[in-house]
Amino acid sequence: MNVTAMLRTFMCGLTRAVWHGRWGWYHTVPLVVLWATYVLHRYRVLGNVLVAALPVVAAIVMGFWLVLVTDELVHVVRLTDRLARVVRGVKRASLAAIGAYAALACVVWANGDGEGPVVRRPAHVLSRTNARLGSARYAWWTLGSSERPGDVHRVLWSSKDDADAYVGGDVELVLRRGRVWLWRVLEVRRDHERYLLTMLEAAPASRTALAGLVRLYAARQDFDRAMQWYTTLTRAYPDEPDVGYSLGGALVESRRYRDGVAVFRQVLAMRRDYESLYGLGYALAWAGEKREAATYLREATTLDGEDYRAFYSLGYVLLATGEYRDAHAAWSRVLELVPVFPEVQQNLRQVEKRISLSGTR
Amino acid sequence: MYAYSPEQLGRNEEALRLYADVVRRWPRDQEALCFEAKTLMALDRYPEGIDRLLAAAEIGPLSFHAVMDLGRAYTKTKDVDNAIDAYEAARHLKPYDTEPLDRLQYLYRMRGRHQDAYEAVRTILRVDPKNPRAQRLLPYLERNRGR
């Protein structure tokens, strides 16, 4: 058998395989559409293209089988050449549209894998539209930008979106820039700040609203406003230690030690427990008041001997005040509670050296 | 649900009575169970709150907020391992939210899992590069991880 004959046999086999495999193709295409629709919802992006593309694809997919059956009929029923060409043209156009849809899904999928910073943008809900095209159902938000009036975004609705977002209400778009530079919409959530302020207008003494505002501004590191609302809260509700505890912690994390100490002192007056004592001791230690810090941290260790944090901080405070043996005891207790702790193991070695150098202290 | 208003106003005892009534009438209402749990926790009744949330979890998957509440309740009752499980579930629901990661790093440190805490803090900084707590913790965790 010469090469030409072999090639002819191969091509003939390939043509037959493609011809008989077309049924597989016909079944694969709807699966591709299902996958693409899942991806476009899961990794939805900010923009209008997708919302515009979905109804087109839904209509094509619904008519896809009809097109395929007609195309099959072309082979068995004698039709005019012109009609056969039209049917094949429609089939190719359908496949091209679905291919473009799948390509769009691939782009959105690649984009969605990005792990950059998350940003929030304020917006307001203009409408929520429910679309129903036969078996295809989906919904989208129409959102007006609060930063750039006139800008309108359409975003596919997702079950992850805040159930409390409503038409006419203010929302926050949680976004992340994707790998192909499209903004992926992670969540549409209620604008909590405006919600709490509205609640306060309706109920000026609302404990939830006051506490929520303190937490919200503390999380945003807008401490002046957080402190202002905290003062209002404690004036109305003198017994509110949890809010003060989280505010104090946020102040210390942001290196506003004196403010942190002031808040923790208030918290301690409300509730003398491990967390308050530890919080105050920790804040005092960072504010440079080591001896006072040691008093509170010691008290904390008597309330909860199983939490390593007070012992850990106490070790540093006692080291700074030159009480090496007590520092050694505190860090030894940390190691009993958390056996693998390289920093404390190293600290213990250093403090042992100092003990041996300084004699009896 | 009428109990939502007193709860939002901080009138927890009143809200709890109403939620208890709703749950008594519709014991399979997951939302009512979660609200009741939240109100119980606001009254420092954490073990009861856990019971309600576990009952809600038997009905269907819990929401992000409910899972976070469960993690908080376990943390308050010093059940660190279950708290870690709860916050890991919350992290799975919203991988871009820093709050479960922040709670996780704290719990990992409590268990001496410094490497896991380090990874959690690194993720926080990817999501929110200016996060002060994460910035502060990173050098500390670098000193203690992976040894």
Interface residues (C-beta under 8 A of the other chain):
Chain A: E115 G116 P117 V118 K160 V174 R176 L186 E187 M199 A203 S206 R207 T208 A209 A211 Q221 Y237 A250 E253 S254 R255 E306 D307 Y308 V338 P339 V340 F341 P342 E343
Chain B: E7 Q8 L9 G10 K78 K94 Y96 M110 R111 G112 H114 R126 V127 D128 P129 P132 R133 R136 Y140 R143 N144 R147
